[in-house]
């Protein structure tokens, strides 16, 4: 397979700690909510993904086809990275 795989650091080197799980206290709940609002914001992730795609397209101009794959949080970010879907989310259109 002739493939180029890029893995962006969406959380900027600061993933949520495994000690947050299970979320069984108010302190852990607050930490999880803060992480989701700041580091794991879906719109921010989609923006990062689109920027990576743009920069990669410039750097690797020979690539003819691009795709995105994600599971759980990454799957939603991949979906939000589809430009027409992002526009629909921003405008409230279906």
SULWOWO-V783331 format. One record per backbone hydrogen bond with DSSP energy under -0.5 kcal/mol. CO is the residue of the C=O (numbers start at 1). NH is the residue of the N-H. Records with the same first field share a line. If there is no record, write none. Layout:
CO: NH / NH
This chain:
1: 3
4: 6
8: 10
9: 12
11: 14
17: 20
18: 21
22: 24
25: 29
26: 30
27: 31
28: 32
29: 33
30: 34
31: 35
32: 36
33: 37
34: 38
35: 39 / 40
41: 45
42: 46
43: 47
44: 48
45: 49
46: 50
47: 51
48: 52
49: 53
50: 54
51: 55
52: 56
53: 57
54: 58
55: 59
56: 60
58: 61
60: 63
71: 74
72: 76
73: 77
74: 78
75: 79
76: 80
77: 81
79: 82
81: 83
82: 85 / 86
83: 87
84: 88
85: 89
86: 90
87: 91
88: 92 / 93
